[in-house]
Amino acid sequence: MSLRIFILGLSASFGIAWLAVVVVPYYKMRDLAPIMLTEEADGATGVFYPKRTGRVADGALVYAENGCYLCHTQVVRPTYAGNDLFRSDWGGLAADPDRGDTRRETNAFDFVGEKFAQIGLMRMGPDLSNVGLRVETEYAAGGDPEGWLYAHLYNPRNNPKLWKSTCPPQPFMFEKREIMGSRSDEALDVKTRENYEVIPGSDARALVSYLLSMKKDQKVPAALDFTPAKKDATN
């Protein structure tokens, strides 16, 4: 085999893989057009086009800057890649009070409005695709979802149920200040110096807004609903 043929073969091997894995998906997903919901196919009308702006977008940057993607994914995997739908709350709820089983796989539209698709590297912590709904319905049901997340960010191991959590505390996102007059309604229930309180900083507020926005509770058009039969997903 000549050197020329070897180099051409090597270039073709890597080039074809690069085109298939990087270039083609990029051009297919960079300009996703809104999809109309139809009453006949979806049982609803309107446009399927998730939006994340304002403080939610700022929170996405805080999420990336602090490496949250290193331990958390945001992908409910398709069945062929490893079924995540057996989990009752990862991609929707198995028993939504209004719509029944709303679990579904992740699709490209779930990342519309974000500069980067934070799909994550590994699952040292739980998947966060549906963490906003999960916090509201399970962790802080009937309580204060924002307060629960602030306490978790400050130090998750303060929660007796999470004493073995590997999530690192983020106290630098909070401000310790002297109480002037009455205690703030936003103050965390944590130990600190006498006559001082801990309140969320701007990064903590943005990150919590971002996390609470993660709810896989929107009606998915039939064209994007790749979820297999629900009864199969629970087996």
MOGI-V624712 format. One record per helix or strand of 2 or more residues. SS is the DSSP state (helix for helix, strand for strand). FROM is the first residue (numbers start at 1). TO is the last residue. If there is no record, write none. Layout:
[[SS:FROM:TO] [SS:FROM:TO]]
This chain:
[[helix:3:29] [strand:35:37] [helix:39:42] [strand:46:48] [helix:55:65] [helix:68:70] [helix:79:81] [helix:108:111] [helix:131:139] [helix:145:158] [helix:160:162] [helix:171:173] [strand:174:178] [strand:196:200] [helix:202:212] [helix:222:224] [helix:230:233]]
